[in-house]
Structure formats: structure tokens, C-alpha cells
Amino acid sequence: MLKLVQTSILFAFLALFASFLVPSPMATKEPSPKWWKEATVLQIYTASFLDTTGSGTGDLRGILRKLDYIKDLGIDVIWLNPIYTSPQADMGYDISDYRNVDPQYGSLEDWDELVKEVHKRGMKLIMDLVFNHSSDEHPWFQVSRASKNNPKRDWYIWRDPKINVSGQKEPPNNWQSHFQGSAWTYDDATAQYYLHLYLDKQPDLNWENPEVRDALKSVMKFWIARGCDGFHMDAINLISKVPGLPDAPVVNPESPYQPGGRYYVNGPKAHEYIKEIYNDVLSKHNNLMIVGEPSRTNDANALAQYVLPENKELQMMFQFAVLKTDKGPVPFSWQRPDTEHLGKVIQKWQRFKRLEGYWNAICTENHDQGRSVSRFGNDTDQWRTLSSKLLAVLQLTQSGTQFVYQGQELGVRNIPKSWGISEYKDISALNYYNKVLEERKTTTKTGKRVNMSDVMAGLQKKGRDNARLPMPWNSSTHGGFTTSKKPWMTAHEDYPLWNAELQINDSSSVLSFWKRVIAFRKTSPTLIYGSFNLLELEKGLQSTVMAYIRHWKGEKLLILLNFSETEVVVSKLTLDLNWQDAVVLLTNYEGLPYSDGGFKLRGWESLIVRAP
């Protein structure tokens, strides 16, 4: 009996010891396959895509005309930026009717036809939801502002003014709007201020009110019933504010208004509200794509709470840490990204909680960003094609759902440096420009011109307008975007030599290369689901070359990227791999890049290599 007990104790001890050696199921579970994880999404900014009416503004029928082009690119999902009825104070992000299409883009019937044709081609369509705020012209707000005791007063955030020592009215707190100035606007009709984190024409909705949440859920159900396949949820992490709306700490003593993000970014009830949306709407539909876009945060642990599967909220969230690696010291300023730092930031997000189910939404361009070839590549005539192709490899060899922005597949570049401020339309750019201009007028001698060249250089690199120039479809007037004499934005002056028509049948074009890499990705579970390991290179290479290995179920893919115009050699010793049976699967050059000592990388060369 004693021997039996001793034996039982021994087995129990060994079992306990083994439990420390064997990782938990949570820690060893590889990413689970889902259709939306394998998808490539094309983001369409409708106003700049294709105009079919001669109005000078793109429309839904323009997208209809180009569905075969989109399908041929290898796209699985189309994401439309806001197309709802809007006064267009912020290009449609100020919505006055969530259930209708703005007349400049078409009609609900046009949308119905579009989604039908999208589905016919085996693609899906998702809509952009802007639920942190509406337009001040939305009927909800019109009723809300009418009186203090109307049924919708509490649908928005109203507060009494502060009275200063001089007896003058001041905003309820010192929060700064994301577009400069106070985040509060005084309304004479009821002698109160309303909150708007963005423009004064974009009042924040009060998510504390369950009627508001029900109304917004009803909007989602409306579009799903019409055939919508999912949603991009803009600024979704701003919907909950800290009770009491306290003053923000003073970080800029020269301004009466201060950044208040700590009181509304990832606010106290944000997850409660999103879980409610999940339970009441999203969980009822198995095949929706749901992606969130955060504002004012790249905190990995904070974003994870929206994405981890057990939390039942969203499928993925954009993070813009990678796109901020070229951020300068002041708004809109640019500095060339450090390749070594860029690689480390990418690796952080590629590895972040991967085995716990975190999933990335990958992009290097969108409607709010300058063109990637102008920021992370070299957009001169000599290197534009090669560096655009390299950036395609950089993006498409990362794990995560892929988001491509219209024109990125062509290597479209930023606004010409010669263009003046009159060509810029974005309200955030214009507000910043005018703010700096007024500040500098006070320190510039009378009669002398204010020097704004540094601000213009920043806008030319980082301004949102760079992404909003009309798509160059062909060499005809305005790049074939419109027959109007004056498009809503001026077409880039290089469209006669750089457009989709010229690239479609050119096997060496940026467009053809994007098609190849997208097609290759679709056949590679390693690129979609595999692990990511950034390789440490010798000091002379770190500043220009990025190398990493993607690994999945026995397959290893090596990616090599030369972010410079100079030829370099990455030695076999540096890579610490056996290259006897290595196969180059894809390169943006003609000819293989071998040398006796390893891989000879020409300027802006990119490689995908299958390692033995």
C-alpha cells in the first residue's frame, strides 16, 4: 500500500512538473483561418475615384464601371469611405442622414446595384461608420439644439458655460479640438455649449444615452439588410468620455486649449458599448468583416482589448505606429524613416499577442495619409517604380488583413511641390496653415512676406490631400477622371505618363507587380498566418536593409528589402542560413541577385526567397 501511495505521489509530481514544461493551449494556439484574415481590401474614396456624370466629383456608378479592374487586381473586399448624405464640411465624415446616399455620389438604387454587381464577381462590400459624431445638420441635432427639454436634448453632450472672473462666458472645459481651437461651441438658442472633438459642424453623440445606441444599431441593421458585408468603424475608441469632463493638464501654456485625450481616448465605457453592438448586431451575422480605426492612440494593450476574440468586440483594429515612423517634431513635418527602427516597429505588431488571437489590419496608405512612395520610398522618376514595388512587398508579406488604397497599386505619388496652398482642400491642413501664418505675422517685419515654406513642405509630404487627388485612369484630360472642366481636386500633372491604362498591359509596371504579389499571397499560408522574425544584420546594413523570415508549418520565406539606391551584399553568414537549395520566388528586378558571398541587392530591390 505504501509503495502504491509513493508511486501515486511520484506520478502526481511528474504530471505537475510536466505542466510547467508544456505551454498552455492559449500560448500554443496558432492563428485560426478566417476568410476575412485572408482578404485583400481596396479602400475607395468615392469623390476621387471616377466621375460618370460630369459633375467633377466621383460617384458610385464610377465604381460600378471599374469593378472588373478591381477584381482583376485581386481584391476580395471593397471598402467605401462615407458616402452618406452630408454637408461635406469634413468630406462626408459629417453625416446628416445615415440611411441615404449623398446625391453627389448617386442614390440608394445605385448602391443596391453596386453591391449586387460586387457580389456577382465574388467580392464583398463594407461601409464606413462614423458614430462618434454626426453633422450639426442631422435631424437628431436639429431637434436636440431646439430647446433644453426636448426628447433628443440628451442625444448630444451639452453643458453650461463657465463664467470667468470678468463675468464672461467660457467653454465648460479646456479641451482642444482635433482641428485646432476649442472642442466646444456656444449655441445662443439655449445658452449652452455642445462638445465636438472634431469640427464645430461635427457634434459628438452622447453614447451614455441608450436611445442613441439603439438608433446607431438600427443604422447597422439597415445596411446589413441591404446586403452590406461589414463595417469600418471610424474613431470608435472615442465614444465614451470620462464623467465630469474634467479640464486637461496644461501642456501648452501659450494656448487656452489643451489635448484632452486622456479623458476620452479608450474611455471608461467604450468596451461596454462595443460589446453591446456585438451582442445585438454583429453576432447575428457570421460572415461580416468588422475593422475599427482608433484615434489618438497606438497603445498595443489598449487596442488588444478591442480585438482579442474572447472579448467579443471587433475583429481587428488599425494601428498607425508604422505610419508614424516618419513623423517630424511638429504637425505635418516629415523625416526619413530609419529602416532599422521601421523593422522593429513592424516586428512588434507582427508578434503582438499573435498566439492569443490578436489580428492586424495592415496598410501603408489611406485617405488620411500621404502616398507611401513619397514618404517611405523614392518618388523620383528613376526610382519610383522600383521603390513602389518594394513597398508592395513590404506590405503584402506581413501577417494581417491587407488594405490597399486606390492608386497605391499604380505607385501614385504626392502633390507636386510647386503647388501652392490654394490647391489644398483638407480642413485640418488649412486650419494648421492659417494658425501658423497668423502666429508668424506677429514676428515678421511689416511689408515682409511670411515664410511658410517649411509648412508647405510638410503638407506636401504628410497632408491628407495627397491621397485625395483624382485617380489617373488614362492620358486624357484630368486623367480620365471626369469630363468636367474643373474637377473637385486638380489631377496630378503627371497623369499623361502615369496612369492605369498605360500600366494594365505593361508586365513591368507597378500595377502588374501588385497583381503578382497579391496572387502569390493568396497561395501562401506562410505570409498570411506565419510567425515573423526580424533578422539582425551587420552594422553597415542596418540603416538600409530589412530582412525577416516568415515561418509556417515547416516552410520558411525570407524577405529582403533594400531601402536605398546603393547596391549592397547581404552575406550568407549574416543570414545564418543554408542557401544551397534556396529559391527566389519573387523579385522586383529582372535577373537573379546572387553573388558568391550571398545576395547582391540592387537599389530598392526586394526579394521573396524560399529557404531550405
Wavefront OBJ file of the C-alpha trace (Angstrom):
o trace
v 0.000 0.000 0.000
v 2.830 2.363 0.951
v 4.597 1.605 -2.341
v 1.376 2.342 -4.239
v 0.945 5.654 -2.456
v 4.581 6.601 -3.104
v 4.165 5.702 -6.759
v 0.983 7.804 -6.987
v 2.763 10.752 -5.411
v 5.643 10.343 -7.865
v 3.285 10.349 -10.869
v 1.441 13.368 -9.484
v 4.740 15.220 -9.075
v 5.843 14.335 -12.592
v 2.496 15.473 -14.003
v 2.770 18.769 -12.137
v 6.364 19.230 -13.354
v 5.317 18.479 -16.925
v 2.580 21.103 -16.727
v 5.257 23.754 -16.318
v 7.159 22.460 -19.345
v 4.202 22.240 -21.736
v 2.810 25.620 -22.835
v -0.840 26.297 -22.179
v -3.299 25.877 -25.062
v -3.683 29.679 -25.144
v 0.067 30.097 -25.650
v 0.452 27.475 -28.408
v -2.664 28.030 -30.478
v -1.752 29.185 -33.979
v -3.965 31.750 -35.746
v -7.240 30.168 -36.852
v -8.185 30.509 -40.549
v -10.950 33.010 -41.359
v -11.986 34.407 -44.721
v -11.501 37.987 -43.584
v -7.950 37.260 -42.435
v -7.017 36.150 -45.945
v -8.757 39.038 -47.707
v -7.235 41.940 -49.612
v -9.360 45.074 -49.277
v -9.435 48.055 -51.623
v -10.328 51.312 -49.902
v -12.208 53.632 -52.239
v -12.502 57.369 -51.708
v -15.524 57.782 -53.959
v -15.142 61.521 -54.577
v -11.776 60.926 -56.247
v -12.350 57.563 -57.944
v -14.313 58.126 -61.186
v -16.930 60.689 -62.201
v -19.599 59.449 -64.634
v -21.895 62.489 -64.603
v -19.525 65.356 -65.450
v -20.028 66.933 -62.047
v -16.309 66.916 -61.213
v -16.845 64.540 -58.277
v -16.587 60.754 -58.336
v -19.721 58.665 -57.857
v -20.999 55.129 -57.243
v -21.505 54.466 -60.933
v -17.836 55.204 -61.417
v -17.055 52.323 -59.068
v -19.504 50.133 -60.989
v -17.593 50.819 -64.205
v -14.326 49.725 -62.657
v -15.410 46.537 -60.868
v -13.623 44.327 -63.386
v -10.421 46.352 -62.900
v -10.779 45.885 -59.141
v -11.463 42.163 -59.436
v -8.503 41.720 -61.784
v -6.230 43.378 -59.223
v -7.034 40.518 -56.839
v -9.348 42.388 -54.482
v -11.745 40.468 -52.236
v -13.465 43.350 -50.419
v -14.287 46.941 -51.337
v -14.439 49.468 -48.502
v -16.240 52.714 -49.235
v -15.353 55.870 -47.346
v -18.504 57.692 -46.156
v -20.977 58.210 -48.993
v -23.932 59.220 -46.799
v -25.878 62.457 -47.102
v -23.577 65.170 -45.768
v -22.908 68.927 -45.920
v -19.303 67.871 -46.681
v -17.692 70.054 -44.026
v -15.203 67.204 -43.486
v -15.566 65.282 -46.734
v -18.505 63.161 -45.626
v -17.391 62.466 -42.061
v -20.131 64.873 -41.001
v -23.227 62.776 -41.684
v -26.721 64.258 -41.838
v -28.520 61.053 -42.864
v -27.055 57.636 -42.076
v -29.642 55.833 -44.237
v -29.176 57.574 -47.552
v -26.544 58.283 -50.195
v -25.379 61.833 -50.802
v -26.794 62.995 -54.163
v -23.327 63.888 -55.452
v -22.429 60.190 -55.250
v -25.722 58.800 -56.565
v -28.696 57.147 -54.906
v -29.675 54.170 -52.791
v -30.678 52.429 -56.013
v -27.141 52.959 -57.318
v -25.770 51.452 -54.103
v -28.113 48.465 -54.435
v -26.890 47.861 -57.979
v -23.281 48.257 -56.868
v -23.500 45.692 -54.088
v -25.314 43.286 -56.405
v -22.549 43.540 -59.027
v -19.836 43.290 -56.361
v -21.366 40.049 -55.096
v -21.776 38.735 -58.633
v -17.986 38.966 -59.022
v -17.353 37.101 -55.794
v -16.316 40.197 -53.837
v -17.769 41.840 -50.750
v -18.525 45.450 -49.819
v -18.158 47.148 -46.454
v -19.313 50.598 -45.361
v -17.693 53.284 -43.235
v -19.480 54.079 -39.971
v -18.851 57.407 -38.240
v -20.615 57.010 -34.922
v -18.622 59.260 -32.581
v -20.336 62.294 -34.070
v -22.889 63.351 -36.651
v -23.351 66.515 -38.685
v -24.886 69.523 -36.999
v -27.399 69.364 -39.859
v -28.584 65.885 -38.877
v -32.265 65.988 -37.790
v -31.219 64.484 -34.448
v -29.047 67.503 -33.688
v -31.539 69.973 -35.103
v -34.090 68.701 -32.606
v -31.514 68.481 -29.833
v -30.483 72.112 -30.121
v -34.059 73.417 -30.352
v -34.650 73.506 -26.593
v -33.321 72.173 -23.305
v -36.353 69.998 -22.638
v -36.895 68.296 -25.996
v -36.718 64.467 -26.261
v -33.367 64.481 -28.063
v -31.547 67.061 -25.967
v -29.544 64.303 -24.291
v -28.578 62.721 -27.621
v -25.603 65.110 -27.676
v -23.294 66.490 -24.996
v -24.444 69.884 -23.736
v -23.006 71.851 -20.822
v -23.468 75.246 -19.207
v -20.674 77.756 -19.761
v -18.068 78.608 -17.187
v -18.074 82.213 -16.067
v -14.625 83.743 -15.624
v -13.584 86.471 -13.178
v -14.573 89.102 -15.718
v -18.077 87.678 -15.972
v -17.515 86.378 -19.485
v -18.671 83.006 -20.752
v -16.025 80.339 -21.369
v -16.206 76.734 -22.620
v -17.074 74.098 -19.986
v -13.506 72.768 -20.073
v -10.205 73.444 -21.810
v -10.234 70.560 -24.322
v -8.765 71.282 -27.727
v -10.489 70.176 -30.930
v -8.551 67.817 -33.187
v -8.852 70.553 -35.827
v -7.494 73.419 -33.642
v -9.400 75.722 -31.274
v -11.861 74.757 -28.581
v -13.743 71.444 -28.609
v -16.858 73.375 -27.551
v -19.180 75.705 -29.452
v -21.672 78.049 -27.809
v -25.253 77.859 -29.016
v -27.211 81.078 -28.476
v -30.611 79.422 -28.705
v -30.263 77.564 -25.399
v -27.243 79.371 -23.880
v -25.190 76.171 -23.631
v -22.112 74.710 -25.268
v -22.027 71.425 -27.202
v -18.983 69.164 -27.455
v -17.277 68.410 -30.767
v -13.905 66.674 -30.749
v -13.591 67.498 -34.442
v -15.222 70.432 -36.298
v -17.978 72.546 -34.777
v -20.166 71.032 -37.511
v -19.498 67.555 -36.070
v -21.162 67.439 -32.636
v -20.337 64.365 -30.543
v -23.145 61.898 -29.939
v -23.899 61.017 -26.323
v -23.360 57.260 -26.091
v -24.439 57.318 -22.437
v -27.986 57.582 -23.759
v -29.343 54.093 -24.659
v -31.658 55.666 -27.241
v -28.593 56.862 -29.150
v -27.044 53.410 -29.081
v -30.283 51.827 -30.277
v -30.550 54.329 -33.121
v -26.992 53.583 -34.262
v -27.519 49.831 -34.072
v -30.600 50.330 -36.212
v -28.417 52.039 -38.842
v -26.151 48.979 -38.953
v -29.122 46.651 -39.348
v -30.447 48.821 -42.174
v -27.278 48.427 -44.266
v -26.823 44.741 -43.457
v -30.373 44.094 -44.651
v -29.497 45.775 -47.981
v -26.514 43.463 -48.486
v -23.623 45.243 -46.746
v -20.878 42.748 -45.761
v -19.376 44.605 -42.835
v -18.156 47.903 -41.468
v -15.146 50.084 -40.877
v -15.824 51.863 -37.576
v -14.132 55.246 -37.565
v -12.776 56.796 -34.340
v -14.630 54.094 -32.442
v -12.369 54.418 -29.389
v -13.602 57.964 -28.684
v -17.248 57.179 -27.981
v -17.001 57.169 -24.163
v -15.998 60.223 -22.156
v -14.873 60.371 -18.527
v -17.747 61.550 -16.278
v -17.481 65.186 -15.308
v -15.441 66.073 -18.418
v -12.540 67.493 -16.354
v -10.009 70.016 -17.587
v -6.964 68.576 -19.314
v -3.493 69.178 -17.888
v -1.757 72.210 -19.352
v 0.980 71.077 -21.722
v 0.985 74.195 -23.902
v 0.893 77.285 -21.651
v 0.586 79.574 -24.679
v -2.797 78.095 -25.644
v -6.093 78.284 -23.742
v -6.947 74.826 -25.095
v -5.168 71.587 -24.262
v -5.200 67.980 -25.568
v -7.929 66.188 -23.600
v -7.383 62.685 -24.941
v -6.814 61.093 -21.540
v -10.485 61.787 -20.827
v -12.000 60.278 -23.955
v -9.463 58.056 -25.778
v -10.390 54.453 -24.882
v -12.906 55.889 -22.426
v -14.371 54.066 -19.426
v -17.390 52.537 -21.193
v -16.042 52.114 -24.729
v -15.800 48.332 -24.418
v -19.216 48.059 -22.795
v -20.775 49.906 -25.723
v -18.962 47.893 -28.406
v -19.856 44.603 -26.714
v -23.470 45.729 -26.853
v -23.122 46.297 -30.609
v -21.524 42.871 -30.958
v -24.250 41.110 -28.960
v -27.186 42.914 -30.547
v -25.994 43.161 -34.170
v -22.668 41.649 -35.178
v -23.080 38.264 -33.506
v -26.249 37.670 -35.531
v -24.258 37.548 -38.795
v -21.396 35.079 -39.254
v -19.644 36.452 -42.325
v -19.291 40.167 -41.626
v -15.943 41.961 -41.691
v -15.539 44.388 -38.789
v -12.489 46.642 -38.558
v -12.024 49.511 -36.141
v -9.951 52.625 -36.607
v -8.672 54.193 -33.390
v -7.875 57.831 -32.924
v -5.030 59.287 -30.868
v -3.554 56.004 -29.662
v -1.159 53.270 -30.663
v -1.097 51.627 -27.236
v -0.881 47.934 -28.071
v -2.503 46.632 -24.898
v -5.343 49.126 -25.200
v -6.027 48.135 -28.818
v -5.859 44.439 -27.938
v -8.927 44.776 -25.737
v -10.995 45.612 -28.814
v -9.624 42.716 -30.884
v -8.897 39.626 -28.769
v -11.540 37.026 -29.709
v -12.644 36.254 -26.162
v -13.696 39.888 -25.694
v -16.287 39.628 -28.492
v -15.955 43.141 -29.884
v -14.129 43.732 -33.204
v -12.076 41.505 -35.497
v -9.159 43.895 -35.956
v -8.023 47.464 -35.417
v -5.737 49.646 -37.466
v -2.633 50.873 -35.711
v -0.618 53.725 -37.155
v 2.661 53.232 -35.330
v 4.296 52.071 -38.577
v 2.987 55.088 -40.493
v 4.285 57.397 -37.786
v 7.896 56.279 -38.138
v 8.451 59.266 -40.455
v 6.869 61.738 -38.037
v 8.708 65.021 -37.531
v 8.725 67.294 -34.465
v 5.708 69.457 -35.411
v 2.370 68.714 -37.148
v 2.715 67.572 -40.757
v 6.526 67.617 -40.627
v 8.426 64.702 -42.160
v 11.730 62.983 -41.583
v 13.050 59.991 -43.488
v 12.215 56.832 -41.543
v 15.100 54.863 -40.081
v 14.998 51.391 -41.660
v 16.161 49.592 -38.518
v 13.530 51.329 -36.395
v 10.834 50.690 -39.017
v 11.636 46.981 -38.948
v 11.455 46.826 -35.168
v 8.068 48.578 -35.116
v 6.724 46.159 -37.718
v 8.024 43.172 -35.761
v 6.432 44.428 -32.549
v 2.983 44.420 -34.141
v 3.526 41.231 -36.137
v 4.333 39.356 -32.935
v 1.955 41.147 -30.571
v -0.366 38.638 -28.857
v -0.319 36.588 -32.055
v -0.964 33.300 -30.282
v -3.773 34.853 -28.260
v -5.737 35.818 -31.351
v -4.766 39.439 -31.976
v -5.114 40.238 -35.659
v -3.631 43.175 -37.561
v -5.175 45.396 -40.202
v -2.240 46.216 -42.489
v -1.936 49.372 -44.558
v 0.748 51.771 -45.738
v -1.718 54.240 -47.266
v -5.219 55.516 -46.641
v -7.341 58.585 -47.243
v -5.635 60.473 -44.397
v -2.016 59.759 -45.372
v 0.491 60.948 -47.928
v 1.412 58.438 -50.614
v 3.773 55.720 -49.430
v 6.238 56.026 -52.319
v 6.724 59.699 -51.436
v 7.204 59.013 -47.728
v 8.888 55.620 -47.431
v 10.240 55.141 -50.952
v 11.859 57.328 -53.577
v 9.347 59.011 -55.878
v 11.855 60.423 -58.344
v 11.383 59.281 -61.927
v 14.410 56.981 -61.689
v 13.363 55.059 -58.581
v 9.593 55.451 -58.382
v 8.706 52.123 -59.994
v 11.215 50.033 -58.065
v 10.522 51.590 -54.672
v 6.750 51.324 -55.201
v 7.221 47.615 -55.878
v 9.427 47.206 -52.806
v 6.732 48.807 -50.645
v 4.183 46.381 -52.105
v 6.391 43.508 -50.933
v 6.858 45.111 -47.521
v 3.096 45.385 -47.006
v 1.930 42.127 -48.542
v 4.483 39.954 -46.743
v 3.135 40.971 -43.345
v 0.539 38.914 -41.491
v -2.821 40.644 -41.234
v -5.771 41.611 -43.389
v -4.443 43.704 -46.269
v -5.851 47.159 -47.017
v -4.817 48.801 -50.289
v -5.780 52.394 -51.026
v -6.898 53.437 -54.510
v -3.924 54.440 -56.665
v -1.415 52.701 -54.408
v -1.399 49.833 -56.889
v -0.179 52.308 -59.533
v 2.565 53.918 -57.467
v 0.756 57.261 -57.380
v 2.865 59.941 -55.727
v 2.210 63.060 -53.693
v 1.058 66.506 -54.793
v 3.720 68.353 -56.835
v 5.992 70.535 -54.710
v 5.245 73.504 -56.949
v 1.561 73.644 -55.966
v 0.504 76.386 -53.562
v -1.881 76.324 -50.613
v -4.799 77.211 -52.905
v -4.748 73.621 -54.239
v -5.273 72.143 -50.771
v -8.815 71.388 -49.569
v -8.435 69.490 -46.298
v -9.774 71.459 -43.353
v -7.126 70.205 -40.919
v -4.324 71.302 -43.261
v -5.879 74.695 -43.905
v -6.541 75.317 -40.216
v -2.942 74.475 -39.338
v -1.548 76.587 -42.169
v -3.637 79.610 -41.149
v -2.753 79.168 -37.481
v 0.986 79.209 -38.204
v 0.562 82.066 -40.677
v -1.148 84.251 -38.068
v 1.488 83.397 -35.452
v 4.308 84.312 -37.819
v 2.709 87.577 -38.894
v 3.252 88.890 -35.385
v 7.006 88.246 -35.588
v 7.579 89.237 -39.234
v 8.556 92.777 -40.137
v 5.857 94.886 -41.742
v 5.827 94.525 -45.507
v 7.940 91.393 -45.495
v 6.439 88.163 -46.799
v 5.827 85.461 -44.198
v 7.963 82.396 -44.922
v 5.711 79.329 -44.958
v 7.972 77.056 -46.993
v 8.511 74.605 -44.117
v 4.766 74.222 -43.572
v 4.178 73.690 -47.284
v 6.961 71.082 -47.384
v 5.223 69.225 -44.554
v 1.809 69.352 -46.221
v 3.334 68.093 -49.463
v 4.637 65.033 -47.595
v 2.029 64.348 -44.928
v -1.138 66.270 -45.813
v -4.370 64.330 -46.290
v -4.967 65.954 -49.695
v -2.144 63.868 -51.177
v -4.397 60.807 -51.072
v -7.395 62.626 -52.490
v -6.202 63.663 -55.937
v -8.304 62.106 -58.708
v -7.405 58.603 -59.872
v -5.370 58.713 -63.119
v -7.201 56.295 -65.396
v -5.738 57.296 -68.770
v -3.907 60.058 -70.629
v -6.981 62.124 -71.494
v -7.875 65.389 -69.759
v -7.824 65.116 -65.958
v -6.515 61.581 -66.320
v -9.913 60.355 -67.493
v -11.367 61.016 -64.053
v -14.039 63.455 -65.272
v -15.329 65.308 -68.316
v -15.900 68.390 -66.167
v -13.726 71.407 -66.884
v -12.964 71.648 -63.178
v -12.728 68.513 -61.008
v -13.252 68.959 -57.280
v -9.492 68.494 -56.880
v -6.877 69.110 -59.553
v -5.496 65.967 -61.172
v -1.793 65.292 -60.682
v 0.188 66.844 -63.510
v 1.998 63.564 -64.307
v -1.145 61.662 -65.391
v -0.289 61.697 -69.145
v 2.674 59.404 -68.435
v 1.493 57.639 -65.290
v -1.970 56.103 -65.375
v -3.846 52.817 -65.153
v -4.354 52.380 -68.896
v -0.613 52.534 -69.564
v 0.148 50.066 -66.772
v -2.534 47.420 -67.381
v -0.758 45.780 -70.334
v 2.781 46.544 -69.182
v 4.218 43.459 -67.475
v 6.928 45.584 -65.834
v 4.534 48.153 -64.346
v 3.765 48.765 -60.692
v 0.185 47.583 -61.283
v 1.306 44.281 -62.810
v 3.673 43.729 -59.903
v 0.931 44.353 -57.343
v -1.220 41.748 -59.115
v 1.619 39.214 -58.936
v 2.309 39.759 -55.249
v -1.386 39.692 -54.279
v -1.837 36.459 -56.246
v 1.251 34.963 -54.612
v -0.009 35.901 -51.159
v -3.332 34.163 -51.780
v -1.452 30.883 -52.251
v 0.826 31.360 -49.227
v -0.487 30.495 -45.751
v 3.022 31.348 -44.547
v 2.569 35.025 -45.438
v -0.964 35.156 -44.053
v -0.589 33.201 -40.810
v 3.116 32.557 -40.247
v 5.396 33.814 -37.487
v 7.660 36.835 -38.045
v 11.347 37.030 -37.178
v 13.341 40.177 -37.951
v 16.982 39.316 -38.655
v 19.817 41.276 -37.097
v 22.149 42.493 -39.812
v 25.690 43.770 -39.555
v 26.052 47.442 -38.700
v 26.776 48.576 -42.227
v 23.447 47.189 -43.435
v 21.036 48.030 -40.620
v 20.348 51.552 -41.825
v 19.288 50.489 -45.319
v 18.356 46.786 -45.430
v 15.462 44.996 -43.762
v 15.437 41.205 -43.604
v 12.886 38.938 -41.964
v 11.676 35.348 -42.045
v 8.065 34.230 -42.187
v 7.626 30.666 -40.885
v 4.586 28.385 -41.050
v 4.355 24.607 -40.722
v 7.831 23.848 -41.984
v 8.038 26.493 -44.705
v 10.388 29.449 -44.320
v 10.215 32.518 -46.522
v 12.999 35.078 -46.374
v 12.155 38.678 -47.321
v 14.988 41.036 -48.203
v 14.396 44.757 -48.799
v 16.993 47.363 -49.765
v 15.694 50.817 -48.796
v 18.397 52.686 -50.687
v 19.713 53.498 -54.141
v 23.041 51.806 -53.364
v 23.912 48.211 -54.209
v 24.633 46.095 -51.126
v 25.559 42.483 -50.431
v 23.838 40.551 -47.655
v 26.151 37.672 -46.847
v 25.144 34.099 -46.156
v 26.971 34.364 -42.851
v 24.858 37.360 -41.854
v 21.662 35.473 -42.647
v 22.938 32.332 -40.904
v 21.026 30.064 -43.287
v 21.911 27.280 -45.701
v 21.308 28.690 -49.197
v 22.303 25.709 -51.274
v 18.699 24.927 -52.203
v 17.190 28.407 -51.764
v 14.727 29.547 -54.436
v 13.967 33.160 -55.329
v 10.186 33.241 -55.679
v 9.714 36.900 -56.464
v 11.826 39.976 -57.163
v 11.134 43.471 -58.477
v 14.146 43.245 -60.824
v 14.928 41.143 -63.859
v 17.584 38.504 -63.205
v 18.657 36.767 -60.019
v 20.536 38.719 -57.371
v 23.081 36.075 -56.315
v 26.718 36.794 -55.619
v 29.422 34.494 -54.321
v 29.012 35.895 -50.832
v 25.215 35.874 -50.562
v 22.574 38.135 -52.082
v 23.564 41.186 -54.070
v 20.706 43.685 -53.678
v 20.464 46.453 -56.222
v 18.900 49.833 -55.441
v 15.395 49.422 -53.961
v 15.452 45.698 -54.664
v 13.041 43.376 -52.883
v 13.149 39.587 -52.732
v 10.968 36.779 -51.503
v 13.074 33.633 -51.098
v 12.029 30.148 -50.052
v 14.620 28.973 -47.568
v 15.565 25.292 -47.290
l 1 2 3 4 5 6 7 8 9 10 11 12 13 14 15 16 17 18 19 20 21 22 23 24 25 26 27 28 29 30 31 32 33 34 35 36 37 38 39 40 41 42 43 44 45 46 47 48 49 50 51 52 53 54 55 56 57 58 59 60 61 62 63 64 65 66 67 68 69 70 71 72 73 74 75 76 77 78 79 80 81 82 83 84 85 86 87 88 89 90 91 92 93 94 95 96 97 98 99 100 101 102 103 104 105 106 107 108 109 110 111 112 113 114 115 116 117 118 119 120 121 122 123 124 125 126 127 128 129 130 131 132 133 134 135 136 137 138 139 140 141 142 143 144 145 146 147 148 149 150 151 152 153 154 155 156 157 158 159 160 161 162 163 164 165 166 167 168 169 170 171 172 173 174 175 176 177 178 179 180 181 182 183 184 185 186 187 188 189 190 191 192 193 194 195 196 197 198 199 200 201 202 203 204 205 206 207 208 209 210 211 212 213 214 215 216 217 218 219 220 221 222 223 224 225 226 227 228 229 230 231 232 233 234 235 236 237 238 239 240 241 242 243 244 245 246 247 248 249 250 251 252 253 254 255 256 257 258 259 260 261 262 263 264 265 266 267 268 269 270 271 272 273 274 275 276 277 278 279 280 281 282 283 284 285 286 287 288 289 290 291 292 293 294 295 296 297 298 299 300 301 302 303 304 305 306 307 308 309 310 311 312 313 314 315 316 317 318 319 320 321 322 323 324 325 326 327 328 329 330 331 332 333 334 335 336 337 338 339 340 341 342 343 344 345 346 347 348 349 350 351 352 353 354 355 356 357 358 359 360 361 362 363 364 365 366 367 368 369 370 371 372 373 374 375 376 377 378 379 380 381 382 383 384 385 386 387 388 389 390 391 392 393 394 395 396 397 398 399 400 401 402 403 404 405 406 407 408 409 410 411 412 413 414 415 416 417 418 419 420 421 422 423 424 425 426 427 428 429 430 431 432 433 434 435 436 437 438 439 440 441 442 443 444 445 446 447 448 449 450 451 452 453 454 455 456 457 458 459 460 461 462 463 464 465 466 467 468 469 470 471 472 473 474 475 476 477 478 479 480 481 482 483 484 485 486 487 488 489 490 491 492 493 494 495 496 497 498 499 500 501 502 503 504 505 506 507 508 509 510 511 512 513 514 515 516 517 518 519 520 521 522 523 524 525 526 527 528 529 530 531 532 533 534 535 536 537 538 539 540 541 542 543 544 545 546 547 548 549 550 551 552 553 554 555 556 557 558 559 560 561 562 563 564 565 566 567 568 569 570 571 572 573 574 575 576 577 578 579 580 581 582 583 584 585 586 587 588 589 590 591 592 593 594 595 596 597 598 599 600 601 602 603 604 605 606 607 608 609 610 611 612
